[in-house]
């Protein structure tokens, strides 16, 4: 008796191979996504070291009302600016003033100053690498090159001095690394808004390290000025460069020299023509728009041009 092997059918083997490949790819993708979720969850549970009391200690040991994030947690949460970071903090609003880009209008526990006038002292102090920023200008920009963010709620005069009635915002930038490292980010949003940042760091010798960080944002604007049909009102361009040198003098002394230069220029505020609410006289204003809408007309658009060196 002879047994004959049935002929192979290629068109049956091909779908079977495709199904096996699809199942395998789906399994690998699911495993990768699960590992990514576990990594993200683990980073959010990491212990955060804060310097709120002028020394390094765990956030859980600080007898203050403080919320802190390290660099890994900031990346995990996809935080772009301080305002986005404050959405998960109770009684904290890290917003800008709305008249000049980059000017802070921070409020903690209801205490804040809504003004871009330089002579008005804030009620929430901002400290970057231990240095107090006495002005609100040049504070609210995209988050980059940050080692940690600490938000202290409540009066902090004992630790930080004046202008911290509502609280303090403590930002710490990254330090030079012992090995060469690079970190970069590029993003583009609808409405012609592009931003990019990069950080280079490494050793110059066994006792000297260096760091160079750069940031650029080109915002094409998002409003339409009905006075001259300018559809790109609100455009702005911002550039920042940071550098640092760290000297390891001995086992008990490190010296860090930091420098920053930035410039931001763009259009003035988008003033809304909602009608004469105070006098309630129809037709008194040259232009009136729905108070709940976004239409406005500004014959003198204005501009701002800020630069700083720290």
GIGISUL-V214132 format. One record per residue. N is the residue number from 1. PSI is psi in degrees with one decimal (999 if undefined). Layout:
N;PSI + N;PSI
This chain:
1;133.9 + 2;138.6 + 3;131.3 + 4;129.4 + 5;128.6 + 6;144.4 + 7;146.4 + 8;148.5 + 9;101.2 + 10;-39.1 + 11;-13.5 + 12;-33.2 + 13;-35.8 + 14;-48.8 + 15;-36.3 + 16;-42.2 + 17;-38.1 + 18;-40.6 + 19;-43.9 + 20;-43.6 + 21;-41.3 + 22;-42.2 + 23;-42.9 + 24;-43.3 + 25;-41.2 + 26;-36.6 + 27;-43.9 + 28;-42.1 + 29;-42.8 + 30;-39.9 + 31;-41.6 + 32;-42.3 + 33;-39.0 + 34;-41.1 + 35;-38.6 + 36;-41.8 + 37;-40.6 + 38;-39.8 + 39;-39.9 + 40;-44.2 + 41;-38.4 + 42;-38.7 + 43;-34.1 + 44;-21.2 + 45;3.3 + 46;150.5 + 47;133.3 + 48;127.5 + 49;125.1 + 50;159.0 + 51;27.2 + 52;-33.2 + 53;29.8 + 54;20.4 + 55;155.6 + 56;127.0 + 57;163.5 + 58;145.3 + 59;-27.8 + 60;-17.9 + 61;-7.0 + 62;123.0 + 63;49.7 + 64;159.4 + 65;93.2 + 66;141.2 + 67;126.7 + 68;147.9 + 69;140.5 + 70;-178.2 + 71;-39.1 + 72;-39.7 + 73;-36.7 + 74;-42.0 + 75;-38.4 + 76;-39.1 + 77;-2.8 + 78;43.3 + 79;128.0 + 80;-38.2 + 81;172.8 + 82;-32.2 + 83;-42.4 + 84;-33.0 + 85;-32.5 + 86;-11.6 + 87;-22.9 + 88;12.1 + 89;130.2 + 90;136.3 + 91;28.4 + 92;128.8 + 93;113.2 + 94;73.0 + 95;166.8 + 96;169.9 + 97;-23.5 + 98;-14.3 + 99;-36.8 + 100;127.3 + 101;136.3 + 102;-2.3 + 103;125.8 + 104;142.4 + 105;61.6 + 106;141.6 + 107;129.5 + 108;125.3 + 109;37.5 + 110;0.3 + 111;117.5 + 112;164.6 + 113;115.6 + 114;81.4 + 115;144.5 + 116;11.6 + 117;123.7 + 118;-26.3 + 119;-7.1 + 120;122.8 + 121;140.2 + 122;163.0 + 123;-8.5 + 124;112.9 + 125;145.0 + 126;128.4 + 127;121.4 + 128;116.8 + 129;38.5 + 130;-5.5 + 131;132.1 + 132;130.6 + 133;105.2 + 134;-15.5 + 135;154.0 + 136;-16.9 + 137;146.2 + 138;25.9 + 139;-43.7 + 140;87.2 + 141;177.8 + 142;144.5 + 143;123.7 + 144;153.0 + 145;39.5 + 146;133.9 + 147;-36.8 + 148;158.6 + 149;129.4 + 150;126.8 + 151;116.4 + 152;120.2 + 153;138.8 + 154;166.4 + 155;134.2 + 156;29.9 + 157;-31.9 + 158;-35.4 + 159;-30.0 + 160;-3.5 + 161;-141.3 + 162;169.1 + 163;32.8 + 164;39.1 + 165;-41.7 + 166;-32.5 + 167;-167.4 + 168;144.9 + 169;114.5 + 170;117.4 + 171;132.6 + 172;120.4 + 173;166.9 + 174;155.0 + 175;158.9 + 176;141.8 + 177;159.5 + 178;-22.4 + 179;158.2 + 180;132.6 + 181;149.2 + 182;137.6 + 183;124.1 + 184;159.3 + 185;134.7 + 186;135.5 + 187;152.0 + 188;133.8 + 189;154.9 + 190;144.6 + 191;15.6 + 192;50.5 + 193;113.3 + 194;137.4 + 195;149.2 + 196;146.7 + 197;152.6 + 198;147.5 + 199;124.1 + 200;138.2 + 201;153.2 + 202;-179.5 + 203;143.2 + 204;-32.4 + 205;-171.2 + 206;-21.7 + 207;2.5 + 208;128.9 + 209;158.9 + 210;159.5 + 211;140.9 + 212;123.6 + 213;142.1 + 214;150.7 + 215;139.7 + 216;134.9 + 217;126.9 + 218;104.0 + 219;120.5 + 220;2.1 + 221;157.7 + 222;1.1 + 223;162.7 + 224;118.0 + 225;110.7 + 226;-10.5 + 227;-35.5 + 228;12.4 + 229;33.5 + 230;108.8 + 231;-0.6 + 232;31.8 + 233;135.1 + 234;7.4 + 235;148.6 + 236;154.7 + 237;127.6 + 238;135.5 + 239;134.5 + 240;140.8 + 241;131.0 + 242;144.9 + 243;154.3 + 244;145.0 + 245;132.2 + 246;126.7 + 247;120.4 + 248;89.8 + 249;-53.7 + 250;-168.3 + 251;-22.8 + 252;5.9 + 253;122.1 + 254;137.1 + 255;124.2 + 256;126.0 + 257;121.4 + 258;150.6 + 259;147.1 + 260;138.7 + 261;135.4 + 262;155.7 + 263;137.6 + 264;131.9 + 265;148.5 + 266;-165.8 + 267;163.3 + 268;-173.5 + 269;151.8 + 270;91.0 + 271;130.7 + 272;128.9 + 273;86.8 + 274;7.9 + 275;169.1 + 276;89.3 + 277;-34.3 + 278;-49.8 + 279;-22.2 + 280;38.6 + 281;109.4 + 282;138.0 + 283;-2.1 + 284;-36.8 + 285;146.6 + 286;-29.6 + 287;137.8 + 288;134.9 + 289;165.1 + 290;126.8 + 291;-21.8 + 292;-0.9 + 293;-170.7 + 294;10.3 + 295;137.4 + 296;162.4 + 297;125.6 + 298;116.1 + 299;-28.5 + 300;98.4 + 301;-32.4 + 302;176.8 + 303;169.3 + 304;150.9 + 305;97.9 + 306;141.9 + 307;149.4 + 308;151.7 + 309;121.0 + 310;999
